[in-house]
């Protein structure tokens, strides 16, 4: 769907005759919130959909500073990934994995996530993500690759204004009708009313989205991960 189609569908759903109550700016804001919720839903089902990578040279250091403030003793990414200086397309929203690459560019060592300093002490190939830092058990000389979901996958972010020049905004076109469905919840709060039909349709489309994202990679279910070794096995 195009931006214009999404805007038109949202106005159809709300069926609001008073456009001074829901003007174009409010439509844009509600659809922006709806799109963010749509992306969160997609990421929760399949984080690889909006994932990206960034390489961080470790230079015999143990801790990565994601703020990239240039503090001595910390490795840092080429651009800030945390804090107010991080651009939306770089800012870390969800961390999927961290690994080093082999000579052919494929993952060599895949580090295992832990959730406490105590667990990190007993996990040689582990990492702890805490606030703006990623800690490893020991120093690393190799470059590590961070595989993650950023706050925004596109730059610039979609502008949900009717008539905007950039009409294409996302590759999950078949499910773009969910964006005005999510946006409707914002309208329902403002209007102090809900629609049972809208909620039923949203639940149906969420089930269809789960089915699509879970089954489009048909070979995925054939692989398991041995998290104790950092290697993948067939």
C-alpha positions as CSV (number, residue, x, y, z in Angstrom):
1,X,0.0,0.0,0.0
2,X,1.1,3.6,-0.6
3,X,1.1,6.3,2.0
4,X,-2.1,7.8,0.4
5,X,-3.8,4.4,0.6
6,X,-2.9,4.0,4.3
7,X,-4.2,7.5,5.1
8,X,-7.4,6.9,3.2
9,X,-8.0,3.6,4.8
10,X,-7.5,5.1,8.3
11,X,-10.0,7.8,7.6
12,X,-12.4,5.2,6.4
13,X,-12.0,3.2,9.6
14,X,-12.5,6.2,11.9
15,X,-15.4,7.6,9.8
16,X,-14.9,10.9,11.5
17,X,-17.0,13.7,9.8
18,X,-15.4,16.4,11.9
19,X,-11.9,16.9,10.4
20,X,-11.2,19.7,12.8
21,X,-11.2,17.0,15.6
22,X,-8.9,14.7,13.6
23,X,-7.0,16.9,11.3
24,X,-4.1,15.9,9.0
25,X,-1.5,16.4,11.7
26,X,-3.3,14.1,14.1
27,X,-3.7,11.5,11.3
28,X,0.0,11.6,10.7
29,X,0.8,11.3,14.4
30,X,-1.6,8.3,14.9
31,X,-0.4,6.5,11.8
32,X,3.2,7.0,12.9
33,X,2.4,5.5,16.3
34,X,0.5,2.7,14.5
35,X,3.5,2.0,12.2
36,X,5.8,1.8,15.2
37,X,3.5,-0.7,16.8
38,X,3.4,-2.7,13.6
39,X,7.2,-2.8,13.5
40,X,7.3,-4.0,17.1
41,X,4.8,-6.7,16.3
42,X,6.9,-7.9,13.3
43,X,10.1,-7.8,15.3
44,X,8.6,-9.8,18.1
45,X,7.7,-12.5,15.6
46,X,10.8,-12.4,13.4
47,X,13.5,-9.9,14.5
48,X,15.5,-10.6,11.3
49,X,12.9,-8.7,9.2
50,X,14.2,-5.3,10.2
51,X,17.7,-6.3,11.4
52,X,21.0,-4.8,10.4
53,X,24.7,-5.2,11.3
54,X,27.5,-3.0,12.4
55,X,31.2,-3.9,12.9
56,X,33.1,-2.9,16.0
57,X,36.9,-3.2,16.1
58,X,37.8,-4.5,19.6
59,X,41.5,-3.6,19.6
60,X,42.3,-5.9,22.6
61,X,39.6,-4.3,24.7
62,X,36.8,-5.9,26.8
63,X,33.9,-3.5,26.8
64,X,32.0,-1.7,24.0
65,X,30.7,1.8,24.7
66,X,27.6,2.1,22.4
67,X,27.4,5.9,23.0
68,X,30.7,6.1,21.1
69,X,31.9,9.0,23.2
70,X,35.6,8.3,22.6
71,X,36.3,7.3,26.2
72,X,39.8,5.7,26.5
73,X,39.7,2.0,27.3
74,X,36.4,1.2,25.5
75,X,35.8,-0.1,22.1
76,X,33.2,1.8,20.2
77,X,31.1,1.5,17.0
78,X,31.8,3.8,14.1
79,X,28.6,5.7,14.9
80,X,26.7,6.2,18.2
81,X,24.2,3.5,18.8
82,X,22.9,4.7,22.2
83,X,22.0,8.1,23.7
84,X,20.8,11.4,22.2
85,X,23.5,11.5,19.6
86,X,22.4,8.2,18.0
87,X,20.4,8.6,14.7
88,X,17.2,6.5,14.6
89,X,18.6,4.3,11.9
90,X,21.7,3.5,14.1
91,X,20.1,3.5,17.6
92,X,19.9,0.0,19.1
93,X,16.4,-1.1,19.9
94,X,16.8,-4.9,20.2
95,X,20.0,-6.9,20.2
96,X,19.8,-10.2,18.3
97,X,23.3,-11.6,18.4
98,X,27.1,-10.8,18.4
99,X,29.6,-12.7,16.5
100,X,33.0,-12.6,14.8
101,X,33.5,-13.4,11.1
102,X,35.7,-16.0,9.5
103,X,37.8,-15.5,6.4
104,X,34.8,-16.0,4.1
105,X,32.6,-13.5,6.0
106,X,30.5,-16.2,7.7
107,X,30.0,-16.2,11.5
108,X,33.0,-17.8,13.2
109,X,32.3,-17.4,16.9
110,X,28.7,-16.6,18.0
111,X,28.7,-15.2,21.5
112,X,26.0,-16.2,24.0
113,X,23.9,-13.6,25.8
114,X,23.9,-13.7,29.6
115,X,21.9,-11.6,32.0
116,X,24.2,-11.0,35.0
117,X,27.9,-10.5,35.8
118,X,27.8,-13.7,37.7
119,X,26.7,-15.6,34.6
120,X,29.3,-13.8,32.5
121,X,32.1,-15.1,34.8
122,X,31.2,-18.7,33.9
123,X,30.6,-18.1,30.2
124,X,33.8,-17.7,28.2
125,X,32.0,-16.9,25.0
126,X,29.4,-14.8,26.6
127,X,28.4,-11.2,26.6
128,X,26.4,-9.0,28.9
129,X,24.4,-6.1,27.4
130,X,23.7,-3.5,30.2
131,X,22.6,0.0,29.4
132,X,25.0,1.7,26.9
133,X,27.7,-1.1,27.3
134,X,28.3,-4.6,26.0
135,X,30.8,-6.5,28.2
136,X,32.8,-9.6,27.3
137,X,34.6,-11.9,29.8
138,X,38.0,-11.1,28.4
139,X,39.7,-8.8,25.9
140,X,39.1,-9.4,22.2
141,X,41.5,-8.6,19.4
142,X,39.0,-9.4,16.5
143,X,36.3,-7.2,15.1
144,X,32.9,-8.2,16.4
145,X,29.7,-7.8,14.4
146,X,26.5,-6.7,16.2
147,X,23.3,-8.0,14.6
148,X,20.5,-5.9,15.9
149,X,17.2,-4.0,15.2
150,X,17.5,-0.3,15.1
151,X,14.9,2.2,16.2
152,X,14.2,2.9,12.5
153,X,14.9,0.7,9.5
154,X,14.4,3.5,6.9
155,X,15.9,7.0,6.6
156,X,13.9,9.2,6.5
157,X,11.0,7.6,8.4
158,X,7.7,7.4,6.5
159,X,5.8,10.6,6.4
160,X,2.1,9.6,6.8
161,X,0.8,12.8,5.1
162,X,-1.5,12.4,2.1
163,X,0.2,13.5,-1.1
164,X,3.7,13.1,0.2
165,X,6.3,12.4,-2.5
166,X,7.8,9.2,-1.1
167,X,4.8,6.8,-1.3
168,X,6.7,3.5,-0.8
169,X,7.8,2.9,2.8
170,X,8.0,-0.7,3.7
171,X,8.3,-4.1,2.0
172,X,5.6,-5.9,4.0
173,X,3.0,-4.4,1.6
174,X,0.4,-7.2,2.1
175,X,0.0,-6.3,5.8
176,X,0.0,-2.5,5.6
177,X,-3.7,-2.5,6.4
178,X,-2.6,-3.3,9.9
179,X,-1.1,0.1,10.4
180,X,-4.4,2.0,10.3
181,X,-5.8,-0.8,12.5
182,X,-3.1,-0.1,15.1
183,X,-3.6,3.7,14.6
184,X,-7.3,3.3,15.3
185,X,-6.5,2.5,18.9
186,X,-5.0,6.0,19.3
187,X,-8.2,7.4,17.8
188,X,-10.3,5.3,20.1
189,X,-8.5,6.8,23.1
190,X,-9.2,10.3,21.8
191,X,-12.8,9.5,21.0
192,X,-13.4,7.5,24.1
193,X,-14.9,4.8,22.0
194,X,-13.8,1.4,20.6
195,X,-14.9,-0.7,17.7
196,X,-15.4,-4.4,18.1
197,X,-15.1,-5.0,14.4
198,X,-11.8,-3.2,14.2
199,X,-10.4,-5.2,17.1
200,X,-11.6,-8.5,15.6
201,X,-10.0,-7.6,12.2
202,X,-6.8,-6.6,13.9
203,X,-6.6,-10.0,15.8
204,X,-7.3,-11.8,12.6
205,X,-4.5,-10.0,10.7
206,X,-2.1,-10.5,13.5
207,X,-2.6,-14.3,13.3
208,X,-2.1,-14.1,9.5
209,X,1.1,-12.0,10.0
210,X,2.4,-14.6,12.5
211,X,1.7,-17.4,10.1
212,X,3.4,-15.6,7.2
213,X,6.5,-14.6,9.0
214,X,6.8,-18.0,10.7
215,X,6.5,-19.9,7.5
216,X,8.1,-17.8,4.7
217,X,11.5,-19.3,5.6
218,X,10.5,-22.9,5.2
219,X,14.0,-24.3,5.9
220,X,14.4,-22.4,9.2
221,X,12.7,-25.1,11.3
222,X,15.3,-27.6,10.2
223,X,18.1,-26.0,12.2
224,X,18.8,-25.9,15.9
225,X,21.4,-23.9,17.8
226,X,23.8,-25.4,20.3
227,X,24.1,-22.4,22.7
228,X,26.9,-24.0,24.7
229,X,29.4,-24.0,21.9
230,X,28.5,-20.9,19.9
231,X,28.3,-23.1,16.8
232,X,25.3,-24.0,14.6
233,X,24.4,-27.6,13.7
234,X,22.1,-29.1,11.1
